[in-house]
Amino acid sequence: MDGITGQEAERALVATAHRVLPGGTFGNVQSDLLITEGYGARVRDVTGREYVDYLLGSGPMFIGHAHPDVTAAVIDQVPKGTTFFANNPAGVHLAEAIVAAFPCADQVRFVSSGSEADMYAMRVARAFRGRDRILKFEGGYHGMSDWGLMSLAPKRLANFPVAVPDSAGIPAAIQHEVLVAPFNDLETARALIAAHHDELGGVIVEPFQRLIPPAPGFLQGLRDVTAQYGIPLIFDEVVTGFRFCYGGAQSYYGVTPDLCTLGKIIGGGFPLAAIAGRADMMAHFDKGKVAEDRWLMQVGTLSGNPVASVAGLATLEVLARPGTYEKAFGMGRRLMEGLEESLRRQGVAGQVLGEPTLFDVVFCAEPVRNYRDVLKGDAALQRHVNVAMREAGILKGESKYYLSTAHGPAEIDNTLAAFDAALGSRTRR
């Protein structure tokens, strides 16, 4: 490929991707984004163009790309073996660190993806409870399983508690095993749980749903009503685990579930996720602890993989250092405040929604408390801003800024300038 330009290499790779991959992608972002390297808070594509990165691999790279401590740990482990299908010291120590960090965690079971973790968490709740139905919240993302893909982003808004499948290929019977409630509406959730408590195997919720913080009292109210009926409460912390504070959203908001799921950050950029929870519930993974018909089979070729485990341990060691979260939150607040100031200065209806390490602008003047409120936002303006910012060298997802501990003043200043310019060009869209 000597002598060809970066643009020519990019066009060739995009063409190959469209030939060998459905839609030309891995199923994540658009096919014309081809990243070759990342370092700290920045990434570079095949043309050599550099971006300030708020995609962060969809969140795992919370301490930045190619952090030297993580890199060193991985380089040390790889020559010793990359997977064993057996316990390894790093995996055991990582489980120990999770148990120490998370209030709900007596024990941990590793898997390879957040989708798996959510699927197994719902399954272990059903096994413990001896009931089949799951209650979730509209707009909540719980992975790619048939159960998870109910009313994540429904195109047709149904009356609660009817679930709407988000994908083809999901058996119709699953729709009737999932009940759906509006996020941040404790009255409706309580009523549904009370009416269906004898059918429910569990309640699963993102304690911070996509970008939407919980309303005061909402999570505690869920905790109280599920405890009243003996229904397992699952916090999906695949995104929030170790992101808001070392003990996750359950520590940050002060509400302890029965089970939680973790992913992204705990693998340090490698495929690793986990279910963590109360010992009596986690006992369903242990054939020696429960009756044969209550045992939950779970086997994964790469579960607790040693390379992912050492990367996760190194990441947690960095996060445990004094001042790490304070620095990240400081940078996040600075960016959030700058985005809000730009909206005011340019007279654009919108609000910055989220927490300092995970947020975005929703172009909507009314308060946003749930999925249906998000739909009121100006989606066309959101797309315009995202495209304009990418052209200015700022890379983010469709609806998220993932902030890392590596983002500093220069990255924040670049981002605010790009956002202000994007708003200024909105009349030309």
N, C-alpha and C positions, 0 to 999 in steps of 0.2 A: 504493500500500500504506500510505498515511498513516493513522494512527489504529489500526493493528492492533498487537497485542502481539508480543513476541519469540516466545512460545510458539505463537501463531497462525501466525506466519510459518514457524516450524519445522515445524508440522504440515502446512502447505500444501506446503512444499518436499519433505517426506518423501513425501507423497501423490503429488506429481509424479514424484519419483524412482522410486517403485514402478510408475508408469504407463509411464515411458519407459526404464527401466534394468532388466535382468534381476536379480531379487532386490532391486531398489531401490538397488543400489550400483555402484561402479566395480570391484567385485571384491576390495576390500581390507578395510575395516572395516564395521561395522554401519551400516544406513541412517539411524539416528537421530543420527549424529554429523555435524554440519554446521559445519565450521570456516570462519570468515570472515577471521581475521587472526592473525598470530603476531609476537611480538617477543621477542628474547632466548630465555629458557627457558620462555616462557608462550605459550598460544594462547587465543583467544576464539571461542565458537560464536555461532550466529545469534541466540540469546536474550540475548547479552551476558555469558554466564557465562565466567569465566576459569579456566583449568586450568594447573597446572604440567605441562609437557609432556615425557614420556619416550618419546613415539612418534617425534618429530623427523622426520616424513615418512617413517617406516621407515628412519631413519638418516642421510639426507644432511645434515641441518642441524647438523653437529657444532660449528659456531661460533655456533649460535643462529639464530633466525629474524630476517630483515631486518637482518642485520649491516650497519652503515653503509658499510663498505669494499666489500662485495659489491654493495650497492644502488647505490653511486656508480659502480662499474665498469659495471654493467648499464645504468644511465641514460645513461652516456656512450656506450655502444655502440649502443643501440637506434636512435637517430636516424641512425646511419651505415649501418644495414642489419642485418637479423636472420638471413639465411642466404644463402649464395652458391653452394653445391655446388662449391666450390673451396677450395684452401688459404687460410687467413687467418693473420695474424701471431700472434694470441692462441693459436690451436690449435697452431701450431708451437712456441711458447714453453711451452705446457702440456705437450706431448710431451717437450720438453727437460727440464722440471722432473721429470717422472715418471722419465725415464731416469737423471737424477742421483740420485733418491731410492731407487730399487728395485734391489737387487743383481742380480736376474735380467734387468733390462731393458736390452737394447741398442737396441731399437726399439719403437715403439708404433703400433697401428692403432686408430683411434677408431670407436665405434659409438654407439648411442643408449640402450641399456639393458643391465643386467647379464645378462639372459637371452640377448641377442645375443652379448655378450662370451663367455659360457660356451660357447654353441653353436659359435662360431668357434674358440675355443681347442681344443675337442675335435676340430674339423674339421682345424685346422692340424696338430695332433699326428698325426692319422691320415694326412694328406698326407705329412708328414715321414717317418713310420715305414713307410708303405705297408701298414698293417694296419687292421682295421675295429673291433675290440672295444675297449671302454673299461671300466676298473675304477673303481668309485666306492665310497663308504662309506655304509652304511645310515644314514638320517637326515640325510644331507648334502643341502643345497639348492643346485642349480646351474641355476636358472632354469626357464622354462616350455617349453623345447623337449621333443620326444619323448624325447631321450636324458636330459635333465635330470630329467624326471618319472618316474624309476624309483627305487622304494624310498626316497623322501623321507619319507613318513609312512605306511608300509604298514599297512593294517588287518589283513592276514593275514601273519603272520610266517613266511617261508619259510626253508628250509635254505640256508645260504650255499653257492655264490655265486649262487643263483637271484634274478633281479630281479623285482619286483612293480610293475606299472604303477600310477601314482597318479591317472590320469585316463582317462575314456572318450576314444575317438577316436585312441588311439595304436596304430599298426599292430603286430600281434602279432610281426612279425619283429624289431622293435626290442628286444623283451624278451630275445632270444637274443644280442644284440650288446652287452649290458651285464652285467658281472659285479659282484657286490656282496660287500663284506667288512664286518666289524664295525669301527667306529672304535676306535682305541686298542688293537687286538689285532694287534700286529706279527707274531706267529707265524703267524696265519691269513693275513694279507695277504702275507707272504713266500711262504707255501706256494702260494697262488693265483697269484701273479705267476710263481713258478718253474714251476708246472704249465702256465700259459697264456702264457708270455712270447712265444712265436712268433706268437700271435694278437693280442696287445695293441697298439693304436695309442697308448694313453696311460693314465695314472692321474691322476684328478682328485680333489682333496680340499680341504675347508675346513680350513686349518691350525688354526683354532679353530672347531669344529663347532657352530653355532647358539649354545649356551651352554657347551659342553664344551671345556675346555682340553686340549691334547695331553698324553698321559702322557710322562714323561721318556724320551727316546730314540725315541719313536714316529716323529716327523717325520724325524729323521736316519736311522732305519732304512729308511723309505720311500725317502729320497734314495739310500741306498746300494744297495738292491736294484734300483731302477729304473735307476740308473747302470750297475749290473753287466750288465743285459740291453739297455742302450741304449734304454730306453723313456722317452718324455717324461713328466716329472712336472709337473702343473699345480696351482698353488695358486689356489683361488678366493678372491680377496681383495676381492670386491665389497663386503663388509661391513667387513673388517679393514683394508683399505688406507687409510693415513693415520690410522687410529683408535687403534691401540695405540702407534704411534710414527710418525715421519715416513716411515720406510721400510717401514711395514706389518708384518704378522705375520712375514714372512720375516726382517726385521731384528730384530724383537722376540724371536723364538725362535731366531734364528741358523742357519736352514736355507734354502738357496737352491734354488728349483725351476728348471725350464727355461723355463716360461711362467707368467704369472699373469694374472688378470682383475681389473679395477678398475671401480668404479662409485660410486654414492651421493656420497661426499664430493668426488670430483674434479669434479663438475658444479656444486657450490655451490647445489644446489636446482633445477637445470635438467637436462633429459635428456641425459646424457653417460656413456659407459662406455668401456672400453678393454681391448685385449689387449696385453700387453707380454711380451717375452721375448728369447731368444737370437737373434742375427742370422741364423744358418743356418736356424732354424725360421721366423722372420718373413719370410725370403726367399720363402716360398711365396705371400705376398701380392703379390709383385713379378714381373710377367710376363716382365720382362727378365732375371731371375736364375735361373729354373728352366725345365725342359722344359715344353712346353705341357700335357702330361698330368699334371704335378705342380703346376700353377698353381691357386691357390685364389681363385675369384671372390668379391669382397666389395665391394658398393656400398651406400651408405646416404644417403638424401636429406639427412639432418640430421647426419651424422657430422662431428664436429669443429665443430659449429655455433658461430659466433663469440660469441653471447650466453652460451651455456653455458661456452665456453672462458674468457671474461673473468671469469665468476663463479667458475669453478674456480681460475683463477690468483689471484684476490683471496683466496679461501679458503686456498690453500696459503701465501700470503704471511703471513696471520694465524697459521697453524699453525707457521710457521718462526720466529716471534718467541720469544726466550728466555723460559722459564717457562710457556709455554702448556700443554704436556702435563703438567707438574708440577702446575699448578693443577687441571686436569681430573681427574687421578689422585687428588689429595688429596681433592677433593669426592666422587669415587666411592668411595674407601676409607671415608670418613666415613659414607656412606650404607650401604655393605655391612656395616660393623661395627654400625651402628645396627639394621639389619634382623636381624642375627644375635642381638643382645642382646634384641630383642623376642621372637624365637622362644624363647630360653632363658627369659625372664621369664614368658612365657605357657605354657610347657610344651608347645610345638607341635613335632612332629617335622618337621625341615626343614633345608635348607642353602642358603646363598647361593652360587650357582655362576656362575663367569665371571671376567672381568677388570674393573678399576675403571671402564672406559668402556663396558662391555657385560655385563650380568649379569641374573639374576633369582633368585627363591626357588623351589626345587623342594621340594615338601612330601613328602620321602622321607628316611628315616633312613640308608639304605644308601648307600655311595659311588656316584656317578654317573660312568660312564666312556664310556657309549655310548647310542644311541637306546633300546635295550630297557630300560636302567636308568631312563631318564626316564619310561617308561610305568608304572613302579612308584609314581610320585608320586600324591598325592591330587588328582586333576583337579577334583573338585567343590569342594574348598577353594580351589584356585587360581582358579576362576571366581568364587566368592564374594568373595574378596579383591579381584580386579580390579574387580568391580562396585561393591563398597563404596568402593574408593578413587576410582573415577570420581565417585561421588556426593559424595565429599569434596573433589573438585576436583583429583584427580591422574589424569592421562591416560597410560596405557601400553598397549603391545601385549599380546596374550594371554600371551606368555612372554618378554618382554624389557623391561629398562630400558635405553634408549639415553641415555647421559649426554652432555651438551654442555659446551663450555667456558663457556657462559653460566650454567650452574647454580651457585648460590651457597648460602651458609648458610641463607638464608630458605627457599629451595626444598627443601633437604635436611630442615630442621626440619619443614616442612609435610608432607613425604612420610612421615617417620618417625611423626608423630602419626597420620596417616591409616592407615598400615599397622598400628600398634598397636591402633587402634580397630577395624579390620577383623578382626583376629585375635580381639579381645575379643567381637565380635558373632557369631562362627562358630557358636555353639550355636543361633542363631536361623535358620540357613539351612535 
